[in-house]
Amino acid sequence: MKWQYRCPQCGAAYPIEPGRYLCDICSKSNKPGMPLQGVLECVWEGTPVLHDDDIPLPVEREFFPPVPVGNTPLWAPTRLREDLGRNKLWLKDDTCNPSGSYKDRASWLVSAFARKFGIHEIALASTGNAASSMACIGAAAGQKITVFLPKSAPVAKRIQVLQYGAELREVDGTYDVAFDQSLAYSDAAGVLSRNTAYNPLTIEGKKTGSFEIVRDLAIQGGGEPDHVFVPTGDGVIIAGVIKGFEDLVKLGRISKMPKVWAAQAEGSSAIARALAAGSFEFLPSNTIADSISVDVPRNGSFALEKLKMHHGGAVAVSDKEILDAQVYLSRASGLFAEPSSACAFAGFLKVQHEIPIDDTVVIMLTGSGLKDIKSAAAAVGAGL
């Protein structure tokens, strides 16, 4: 089994090695205020030697840090199913990851890559979850983590970063400002960048959830997924999820691609707008769902092409719909998800009339509600 980076735009191939992030050719067309061009994809060739539930990844297992990432529950919310009249509704609960979010999957792979090549510091920008995630995994691996985080990030996420011992550099400005500052730092200091999309391993790490969904549906007699709803901001999680299903089709573990839906907040819906209009436009983000709030979706072009290729969908919901969905999900299932995750459930509620009642639907819940108590308090009328 041979691994390499490949540019989906021009087909150029590169070795998976330190210092390689974007395609040399296509990245020349990058412009401020627009999604990254030249985002690379991890691809494999040959016949993999895998057990039934193994996941092909470009770093050997021996380098992964000793922390239990992944294998999160896929479960049937009985009361919610009854209330909605949908017996094939499933919740993929990544609030159970070590730092409480789906971002641990990417951080785990990036950390393993750094360990393989003897790299001792990793830098990144984040709205909060990627920062707390990388800090968590770095603590387990004994790596220095330097985080660039907007001052507006929820307190719980900043405290996580500090508890795990990472260096926190607070930024006056948005995630996009933090992204640029972190790139300048990693370039100047010569450390590994974990910046989402910019580092192709962040996409590859996030495909693992798709493998678990297919495995656990089979174990529980749920068949293959027909629809998967993914909370979407910069486009990395959804691109990784689609990549996972592509690999599963390639391996013969599923017979078809499910329809993957990008669920976005109306105040930060660049990918949904681009899917409808055919091109990106710059609009400042404004939503309580901080984890999916980005002015410029860095992986937007890559994610958009994946959605188009596989006839995916997109749905944008208001902040009120997000908070209402958060409370409904908590009270009808027992799963307390942060606003960005509740966006996926809100998106499903908005378009469920388009989905046949017997289709298998998976809602991806990517962050714990405890990460943003202020928004959760507002949703239940408790001021903080």
C-alpha positions as CSV (number, residue, x, y, z in Angstrom):
1,M,0.0,0.0,0.0
2,K,1.6,3.3,-1.2
3,W,0.6,6.7,0.2
4,Q,1.1,10.1,-1.3
5,Y,-0.4,13.6,-1.4
6,R,-2.3,14.5,-4.6
7,C,-3.8,17.7,-5.8
8,P,-7.4,17.3,-6.9
9,Q,-7.1,20.4,-9.1
10,C,-4.1,19.6,-11.3
11,G,-3.2,16.0,-10.4
12,A,0.3,16.8,-9.1
13,A,1.6,14.2,-6.6
14,Y,3.9,14.8,-3.6
15,P,5.4,12.7,-0.9
16,I,3.9,12.8,2.6
17,E,6.7,14.5,4.4
18,P,7.4,17.5,6.8
19,G,7.1,20.9,5.1
20,R,4.6,19.9,2.5
21,Y,1.2,21.5,2.8
22,L,-0.3,22.9,-0.4
23,C,0.3,22.1,-4.1
24,D,3.2,24.2,-5.5
25,I,1.3,24.9,-8.7
26,C,-2.3,25.6,-7.6
27,S,-1.4,27.4,-4.4
28,K,0.1,30.2,-6.6
29,S,-3.5,31.3,-7.3
30,N,-4.4,31.9,-3.6
31,K,-6.0,35.2,-2.9
32,P,-6.8,37.0,0.4
33,G,-10.5,36.6,1.4
34,M,-11.0,33.4,-0.6
35,P,-10.8,29.7,0.2
36,L,-7.4,27.9,-0.2
37,Q,-6.5,26.6,-3.6
38,G,-4.1,23.7,-3.9
39,V,-5.4,21.8,-0.9
40,L,-3.9,18.3,-1.1
41,E,-5.6,15.0,-0.5
42,C,-4.1,11.8,1.0
43,V,-4.5,8.9,-1.5
44,W,-3.4,5.3,-1.4
45,E,-2.7,2.8,-4.1
46,G,-2.3,-1.0,-4.1
47,T,-4.2,-3.6,-2.1
48,P,-4.3,-2.8,1.6
49,V,-3.9,-5.6,4.1
50,L,-6.6,-4.7,6.5
51,H,-8.8,-6.5,9.1
52,D,-12.6,-6.0,8.6
53,D,-12.8,-2.8,10.7
54,D,-9.3,-1.4,10.1
55,I,-9.0,2.2,8.7
56,P,-6.3,2.9,6.2
57,L,-4.2,5.9,7.4
58,P,-0.9,7.3,6.1
59,V,0.9,7.1,9.5
60,E,1.8,3.7,11.1
61,R,-0.2,2.9,14.3
62,E,2.9,2.7,16.4
63,F,3.3,6.5,16.3
64,F,-0.1,7.4,17.5
65,P,-0.1,8.8,21.1
66,P,-1.6,6.8,23.9
67,V,-5.0,8.5,24.2
68,P,-8.4,6.8,23.2
69,V,-9.5,8.8,20.2
70,G,-12.5,7.6,18.1
71,N,-14.7,4.6,18.5
72,T,-17.4,6.9,19.7
73,P,-21.0,5.7,20.1
74,L,-23.5,5.4,17.2
75,W,-26.8,5.0,19.0
76,A,-30.5,4.9,18.5
77,P,-32.3,7.8,20.3
78,T,-35.6,5.9,21.0
79,R,-37.7,8.8,22.3
80,L,-36.5,11.1,19.5
81,R,-37.3,8.4,16.9
82,E,-40.8,8.0,18.3
83,D,-41.4,11.7,18.4
84,L,-40.2,12.2,14.8
85,G,-41.6,8.9,13.5
86,R,-38.2,7.9,12.2
87,N,-37.0,4.4,13.2
88,K,-33.8,4.8,11.2
89,L,-32.4,7.9,12.8
90,W,-29.0,7.6,14.4
91,L,-26.7,9.9,16.4
92,K,-22.9,9.8,16.0
93,D,-21.8,11.1,19.4
94,D,-18.3,12.5,19.2
95,T,-18.8,14.5,22.4
96,C,-17.2,11.4,23.9
97,N,-13.7,12.0,22.5
98,P,-11.0,13.0,25.0
99,S,-11.3,16.7,24.5
100,G,-15.0,16.6,23.8
101,S,-15.0,17.1,20.1
102,Y,-14.5,15.5,16.7
103,K,-11.4,17.6,16.2
104,D,-9.4,15.0,18.2
105,R,-9.5,12.7,15.1
106,A,-7.4,15.2,13.1
107,S,-5.2,16.1,16.0
108,W,-4.4,12.4,16.7
109,L,-3.1,11.9,13.2
110,V,-1.2,15.2,13.1
111,S,0.5,14.3,16.4
112,A,1.4,10.8,15.1
113,F,2.9,12.4,12.0
114,A,5.0,14.7,14.2
115,R,6.1,11.8,16.4
116,K,7.1,9.8,13.3
117,F,9.4,12.6,12.1
118,G,10.7,13.7,15.4
119,I,8.9,17.1,15.4
120,H,8.3,18.5,18.9
121,E,6.1,21.5,18.4
122,I,2.8,22.0,16.6
123,A,1.1,25.4,16.0
124,L,-2.4,26.2,14.9
125,A,-5.3,28.7,14.8
126,S,-8.7,27.8,16.1
127,T,-12.1,29.1,17.1
128,G,-11.7,26.8,20.2
129,N,-12.3,23.1,19.5
130,A,-9.2,22.4,17.4
131,A,-7.1,24.3,19.9
132,S,-8.4,22.4,22.9
133,S,-8.1,19.2,20.9
134,M,-4.5,19.7,19.8
135,A,-3.6,20.7,23.4
136,C,-5.2,17.6,24.7
137,I,-3.5,15.2,22.3
138,G,-0.2,17.1,22.6
139,A,-0.3,16.6,26.3
140,A,-0.6,12.8,25.9
141,A,2.2,12.8,23.3
142,G,4.6,15.1,25.2
143,Q,4.6,17.8,22.4
144,K,4.6,21.6,22.7
145,I,1.4,23.1,21.3
146,T,1.2,26.8,20.4
147,V,-2.4,28.0,19.9
148,F,-3.7,31.2,18.2
149,L,-7.2,31.8,19.5
150,P,-9.6,34.8,19.1
151,K,-10.3,36.5,22.4
152,S,-14.0,35.9,21.7
153,A,-13.7,32.1,22.0
154,P,-15.8,30.5,24.8
155,V,-14.1,30.5,28.2
156,A,-14.4,26.7,28.5
157,K,-12.3,26.2,25.4
158,R,-9.6,28.6,26.5
159,I,-9.5,26.9,29.9
160,Q,-9.1,23.5,28.3
161,V,-6.1,24.8,26.3
162,L,-4.4,26.1,29.5
163,Q,-5.3,23.0,31.5
164,Y,-3.5,20.8,28.9
165,G,-0.4,23.0,29.2
166,A,-0.4,24.5,25.7
167,E,0.8,28.0,25.0
168,L,-2.2,30.3,24.4
169,R,-1.8,33.4,22.2
170,E,-5.0,35.3,22.2
171,V,-5.8,37.3,19.1
172,D,-7.6,40.6,18.6
173,G,-9.8,39.6,15.7
174,T,-11.5,36.7,14.0
175,Y,-10.4,33.1,13.3
176,D,-9.2,34.3,9.9
177,V,-6.8,36.7,11.6
178,A,-5.6,33.9,14.0
179,F,-5.1,31.7,11.0
180,D,-2.8,34.1,9.3
181,Q,-0.8,34.8,12.5
182,S,-0.4,31.1,13.2
183,L,1.0,30.5,9.6
184,A,3.4,33.3,10.1
185,Y,4.6,31.8,13.3
186,S,5.0,28.2,12.0
187,D,6.9,29.5,9.0
188,A,9.2,31.6,11.1
189,A,9.8,29.1,13.8
190,G,9.9,26.1,11.5
191,V,7.4,24.1,13.5
192,L,4.6,21.8,12.2
193,S,1.3,23.6,11.3
194,R,-1.9,21.8,12.1
195,N,-4.0,24.5,10.5
196,T,-7.2,23.1,9.2
197,A,-7.2,22.3,5.5
198,Y,-3.7,23.8,5.1
199,N,-2.4,20.6,6.6
200,P,-3.9,17.7,4.5
201,L,-3.7,15.4,7.4
202,T,-6.5,17.3,9.1
203,I,-8.9,16.1,6.4
204,E,-7.6,12.6,6.4
205,G,-8.0,12.2,10.2
206,K,-11.6,13.2,10.0
207,K,-12.5,10.4,7.6
208,T,-12.4,7.9,10.5
209,G,-15.9,8.8,11.6
210,S,-17.3,7.5,8.4
211,F,-15.6,4.1,8.9
212,E,-17.1,3.8,12.3
213,I,-20.6,4.8,11.1
214,V,-20.5,2.0,8.5
215,R,-19.1,-0.5,10.9
216,D,-21.5,0.2,13.7
217,L,-24.6,0.3,11.4
218,A,-23.7,-3.1,10.2
219,I,-23.2,-4.4,13.7
220,Q,-26.6,-3.0,14.8
221,G,-28.4,-4.2,11.7
222,G,-28.9,-0.6,10.4
223,G,-27.8,-1.3,6.8
224,E,-25.9,1.4,4.9
225,P,-26.3,5.2,5.6
226,D,-28.5,7.1,3.1
227,H,-28.1,10.6,4.6
228,V,-25.4,12.0,6.8
229,F,-25.7,15.5,8.3
230,V,-22.5,17.3,9.1
231,P,-22.0,20.6,11.0
232,T,-19.9,22.7,8.6
233,G,-17.7,25.8,8.9
234,D,-14.4,25.7,7.2
235,G,-15.3,22.5,5.3
236,V,-12.7,20.1,6.7
237,I,-15.0,17.8,8.6
238,I,-17.4,17.4,5.8
239,A,-14.6,16.8,3.3
240,G,-13.1,14.2,5.6
241,V,-16.4,12.5,6.0
242,I,-16.9,12.3,2.3
243,K,-13.4,11.1,1.8
244,G,-14.1,8.3,4.3
245,F,-17.1,7.1,2.3
246,E,-15.1,7.3,-0.9
247,D,-12.6,4.9,0.7
248,L,-15.3,2.6,1.9
249,V,-16.8,2.3,-1.6
250,K,-13.3,1.7,-2.9
251,L,-12.7,-1.1,-0.3
252,G,-16.1,-2.6,-1.1
253,R,-17.5,-2.1,2.4
254,I,-20.5,-0.1,1.1
255,S,-22.3,-0.2,-2.2
256,K,-23.0,3.5,-2.7
257,M,-22.2,6.9,-1.4
258,P,-24.7,8.4,1.0
259,K,-26.0,11.9,0.5
260,V,-23.9,14.1,2.8
261,W,-25.4,17.4,3.9
262,A,-23.5,20.5,4.9
263,A,-25.4,22.0,7.8
264,Q,-24.4,25.7,8.3
265,A,-25.5,28.6,10.4
266,E,-27.2,31.3,8.2
267,G,-24.6,33.8,9.6
268,S,-21.7,31.7,8.4
269,S,-23.0,29.8,5.3
270,A,-20.4,30.4,2.6
271,I,-20.3,26.7,1.4
272,A,-24.1,26.5,1.3
273,R,-24.3,29.7,-0.6
274,A,-21.6,28.6,-3.0
275,L,-23.3,25.3,-3.6
276,A,-26.5,27.2,-4.6
277,A,-24.8,30.0,-6.6
278,G,-21.7,28.2,-8.0
279,S,-19.1,30.5,-6.5
280,F,-17.9,32.0,-3.2
281,E,-18.6,35.5,-2.0
282,F,-17.0,37.1,1.1
283,L,-19.4,38.0,3.9
284,P,-18.4,38.5,7.6
285,S,-19.7,35.7,9.8
286,N,-22.1,36.3,12.6
287,T,-23.5,33.3,14.6
288,I,-23.6,31.9,18.1
289,A,-22.2,28.6,16.7
290,D,-18.6,29.6,17.2
291,S,-17.1,26.3,16.1
292,I,-18.5,26.7,12.6
293,S,-18.1,30.5,12.4
294,V,-15.6,31.5,9.7
295,D,-15.5,34.4,7.3
296,V,-13.5,32.4,4.8
297,P,-13.9,28.6,4.7
298,R,-10.3,27.7,4.1
299,N,-11.3,24.3,2.8
300,G,-14.3,25.6,1.0
301,S,-13.3,24.9,-2.6
302,F,-12.2,21.3,-1.8
303,A,-15.4,20.6,0.2
304,L,-17.6,22.2,-2.5
305,E,-16.1,20.0,-5.2
306,K,-16.7,16.9,-3.1
307,L,-20.3,17.9,-2.5
308,K,-20.9,18.5,-6.2
309,M,-19.1,15.3,-7.2
310,H,-21.3,13.1,-5.0
311,H,-24.6,15.1,-5.2
312,G,-24.5,16.3,-1.6
313,G,-26.8,18.8,-0.1
314,A,-26.6,22.0,2.1
315,V,-28.9,23.6,4.5
316,A,-28.6,26.9,6.4
317,V,-30.4,27.5,9.7
318,S,-30.9,30.5,11.9
319,D,-29.3,30.9,15.4
320,K,-32.8,30.5,16.9
321,E,-33.3,27.2,15.0
322,I,-29.9,26.0,16.3
323,L,-30.7,26.8,19.9
324,D,-34.1,25.3,19.7
325,A,-32.6,22.2,18.2
326,Q,-30.0,22.0,20.9
327,V,-32.7,22.0,23.7
328,Y,-34.9,19.6,21.7
329,L,-32.1,17.2,21.2
330,S,-31.0,17.3,24.9
331,R,-34.5,16.7,26.2
332,A,-35.6,14.1,23.7
333,S,-32.4,12.1,23.5
334,G,-30.2,12.9,26.5
335,L,-27.4,14.2,24.3
336,F,-26.2,17.7,25.1
337,A,-24.3,19.1,22.1
338,E,-22.8,22.6,21.6
339,P,-24.5,25.0,19.1
340,S,-22.3,24.0,16.1
341,S,-23.3,20.3,16.6
342,A,-26.9,21.2,17.1
343,C,-26.7,22.9,13.7
344,A,-26.6,19.5,12.1
345,F,-29.7,18.4,13.9
346,A,-31.4,21.7,13.1
347,G,-30.5,21.2,9.5
348,F,-32.0,17.8,9.5
349,L,-35.3,19.1,11.0
350,K,-35.5,21.8,8.3
351,V,-35.2,19.4,5.4
352,Q,-36.6,16.1,6.8
353,H,-39.7,16.4,4.7
354,E,-37.4,15.8,1.7
355,I,-36.1,12.5,3.0
356,P,-38.1,9.3,2.7
357,I,-39.2,8.0,6.1
358,D,-37.5,4.6,5.6
359,D,-34.1,6.1,4.8
360,T,-31.2,5.7,7.3
361,V,-30.2,9.1,8.6
362,V,-27.1,9.8,10.7
363,I,-26.7,13.1,12.6
364,M,-23.0,13.9,13.4
365,L,-22.7,15.6,16.8
366,T,-19.2,16.9,16.9
367,G,-18.8,18.9,20.2
368,S,-20.0,18.7,23.8
369,G,-22.5,21.3,25.0
370,L,-20.3,21.9,28.0
371,K,-17.9,23.7,25.7
372,D,-20.2,26.7,25.4
373,I,-22.3,27.1,28.5
374,K,-23.2,30.8,27.8
375,S,-25.1,29.9,24.6
376,A,-26.7,26.9,26.3
377,A,-27.8,29.1,29.2
378,A,-29.4,31.5,26.8
379,A,-31.3,28.7,25.1
380,V,-33.0,27.7,28.4
381,G,-33.5,31.2,29.7
382,A,-30.8,31.1,32.3
383,G,-28.6,34.2,32.2
384,L,-24.8,33.8,32.8
